[in-house]
Amino acid sequence: MAEALLRDLIATHGLPARAISAGLYPSGSPATADAIKVMADRGLDLKAHRSRQIDDAILRPADLIVTMTREHVREVAVADVSFLEKTFTLKELVALGDTVGPRRSTEPLESWLVRLGADRKRSALLGVGHDPAFDVEDPIGGTTGQYRATAAELDELLGRMVALLWPEHRARAVQGPTAQGRTA
């Protein structure tokens, strides 16, 4: 769902970015029926989506790796510890961005990420189980209502992330969705 929502934001705002999702489990699984329905209600089609497992070919060229959970951050760091500097949970990235401020219009992404990570508490990424300060709750196995709640949370967080990364698009990105889909 996050990939579909972010791709929509990228397309809507003509952003110089590309979104690719990957996870910890083997590749090839389709989106759940609830994810397909919830995204269809937002005008986004997940029917052809198939999961991908994280690997070096996906991680290495990425300028920024945004995860849903601390567990994902740890697995990225296990793949290559140097990736940690460009890897954040979505909630962490938004919270740190709110603290240090949006990326300056002429500031390279790498420099902004260094500013974000300056006071980062890497120890906070340790531990097991869900941490609501860092993790987006995975709705798999839950109700359609839980999928809707997760989609709404992702939409809000991704809009804030886009506003932090591309401040010139800030006003449009934080407007959020309309009842039938995104605002243009």
C-alpha positions as CSV (number, residue, x, y, z in Angstrom):
1,M,0.0,0.0,0.0
2,A,2.8,2.4,0.8
3,E,4.4,1.9,-2.6
4,A,1.1,2.6,-4.4
5,L,0.5,5.7,-2.3
6,L,4.0,7.0,-2.7
7,R,3.9,6.4,-6.5
8,D,0.7,8.3,-6.7
9,L,2.3,11.3,-4.8
10,I,5.3,11.2,-7.0
11,A,3.1,11.2,-10.2
12,T,0.7,13.8,-8.9
13,H,3.5,16.2,-8.0
14,G,5.9,15.4,-10.8
15,L,8.7,14.5,-8.3
16,P,12.1,13.4,-9.4
17,A,11.8,10.1,-7.6
18,R,10.9,6.4,-8.0
19,A,9.3,4.1,-5.4
20,I,10.1,0.4,-5.2
21,S,8.9,-1.7,-2.3
22,A,10.5,-4.8,-0.9
23,G,10.3,-6.8,2.3
24,L,11.7,-9.6,4.3
25,Y,9.6,-12.5,2.9
26,P,10.2,-14.4,-0.4
27,S,9.2,-12.6,-3.6
28,G,6.1,-13.3,-5.6
29,S,3.2,-13.0,-3.2
30,P,0.2,-10.9,-4.4
31,A,-1.3,-8.1,-2.4
32,T,-4.0,-9.2,0.0
33,A,-7.7,-8.9,-1.0
34,D,-8.2,-6.2,1.6
35,A,-5.2,-4.2,0.4
36,I,-6.4,-4.4,-3.1
37,K,-9.9,-3.3,-2.0
38,V,-8.7,-0.4,0.2
39,M,-6.4,0.9,-2.5
40,A,-9.1,0.5,-5.2
41,D,-11.3,2.7,-3.0
42,R,-8.6,5.3,-3.3
43,G,-8.3,4.9,-7.1
44,L,-5.1,2.8,-7.0
45,D,-4.7,-0.6,-8.5
46,L,-2.8,-3.3,-6.6
47,K,-4.0,-6.3,-8.6
48,A,-0.7,-6.8,-10.4
49,H,1.5,-6.1,-7.4
50,R,3.9,-8.9,-6.4
51,S,6.1,-8.8,-3.3
52,R,9.9,-8.5,-3.7
53,Q,12.5,-9.5,-1.1
54,I,15.1,-7.0,-0.2
55,D,18.5,-7.6,-1.8
56,D,21.6,-5.7,-2.7
57,A,20.3,-4.9,-6.2
58,I,17.4,-2.9,-4.7
59,L,19.2,-1.4,-1.7
60,R,22.6,-0.3,-3.1
61,P,21.3,2.2,-5.8
62,A,18.7,3.7,-3.5
63,D,19.3,7.2,-2.3
64,L,16.8,6.8,0.6
65,I,15.4,3.6,2.1
66,V,12.2,4.0,4.0
67,T,10.9,1.1,6.0
68,M,7.7,0.4,7.9
69,T,9.3,-1.1,11.0
70,R,12.5,-1.1,13.0
71,E,12.9,-4.8,12.1
72,H,13.2,-3.8,8.4
73,V,15.9,-1.2,9.3
74,R,17.9,-3.8,11.1
75,E,17.6,-6.2,8.2
76,V,18.8,-3.5,5.8
77,A,21.8,-2.8,8.1
78,V,22.6,-6.5,8.3
79,A,22.7,-6.6,4.5
80,D,25.3,-3.7,4.6
81,V,25.8,-1.6,7.6
82,S,26.7,1.4,5.4
83,F,23.0,1.5,4.3
84,L,22.0,2.5,7.8
85,E,22.8,6.2,7.1
86,K,20.2,6.3,4.4
87,T,17.6,4.0,6.1
88,F,14.8,5.2,8.3
89,T,11.4,4.0,9.4
90,L,8.7,6.2,7.8
91,K,7.7,7.5,11.3
92,E,11.3,8.1,12.3
93,L,12.0,10.0,9.1
94,V,9.0,12.2,9.5
95,A,9.7,12.9,13.2
96,L,13.3,13.7,12.6
97,G,12.4,15.8,9.6
98,D,9.9,17.8,11.7
99,T,12.7,18.4,14.2
100,V,15.5,19.5,11.8
101,G,13.3,21.0,9.2
102,P,12.6,20.2,5.5
103,R,15.4,19.7,3.0
104,R,16.5,23.0,1.6
105,S,15.7,23.5,-2.1
106,T,19.4,23.4,-3.1
107,E,20.4,20.8,-0.4
108,P,21.5,17.4,-1.7
109,L,19.4,14.6,-0.2
110,E,22.6,13.0,1.3
111,S,23.3,16.2,3.2
112,W,19.8,16.4,4.5
113,L,20.0,12.7,5.6
114,V,23.2,13.5,7.5
115,R,21.4,16.3,9.3
116,L,18.5,14.0,10.1
117,G,20.9,11.3,11.5
118,A,23.1,13.7,13.5
119,D,21.2,13.1,16.8
120,R,19.7,9.7,15.8
121,K,19.5,7.2,18.6
122,R,20.5,4.0,16.8
123,S,19.8,2.1,20.0
124,A,16.1,3.0,19.6
125,L,16.1,0.8,16.6
126,L,16.9,-2.3,18.7
127,G,14.4,-4.4,20.5
128,V,11.6,-6.7,19.4
129,G,7.9,-6.2,18.9
130,H,5.9,-3.3,17.6
131,D,7.0,0.2,18.8
132,P,4.3,2.8,17.9
133,A,6.9,5.5,17.9
134,F,8.7,3.9,15.0
135,D,6.6,1.2,13.3
136,V,3.6,1.4,11.1
137,E,1.3,-1.5,12.2
138,D,1.1,-4.3,9.6
139,P,-2.6,-5.0,8.9
140,I,-2.0,-8.4,7.4
141,G,-4.4,-10.8,9.1
142,G,-6.6,-7.9,10.3
143,T,-9.9,-6.5,9.2
144,T,-10.7,-4.3,6.3
145,G,-11.0,-1.5,8.8
146,Q,-7.5,-2.1,10.0
147,Y,-6.3,-1.9,6.4
148,R,-8.2,1.4,5.9
149,A,-6.6,2.8,9.1
150,T,-3.1,1.7,8.0
151,A,-3.7,3.2,4.5
152,A,-4.9,6.5,6.1
153,E,-1.8,6.6,8.4
154,L,0.5,5.8,5.4
155,D,-1.1,8.5,3.3
156,E,-0.7,11.1,6.0
157,L,2.9,10.1,6.8
158,L,3.9,9.9,3.1
159,G,2.4,13.3,2.4
160,R,4.5,14.7,5.3
161,M,7.6,12.9,4.0
162,V,7.1,14.3,0.5
163,A,6.7,17.8,2.0
164,L,9.9,17.4,3.9
165,L,11.9,16.0,1.0
166,W,10.6,18.4,-1.7
167,P,9.5,21.6,0.2
168,E,8.6,23.3,-3.1
169,H,5.7,20.9,-3.2
170,R,4.9,21.2,0.5
171,A,1.5,22.9,0.2
172,R,0.1,20.4,-2.3
173,A,1.6,17.3,-0.6
174,V,0.1,17.9,2.8
175,Q,-3.4,18.5,1.5
176,G,-4.0,14.7,1.6
177,P,-6.6,12.6,-0.2
178,T,-10.1,13.6,-1.2
179,A,-13.0,11.2,-0.6
180,Q,-12.5,9.7,-4.0
181,G,-8.7,9.9,-4.2
182,R,-5.9,12.4,-4.2
183,T,-6.2,16.1,-4.8
184,A,-4.4,17.4,-7.9
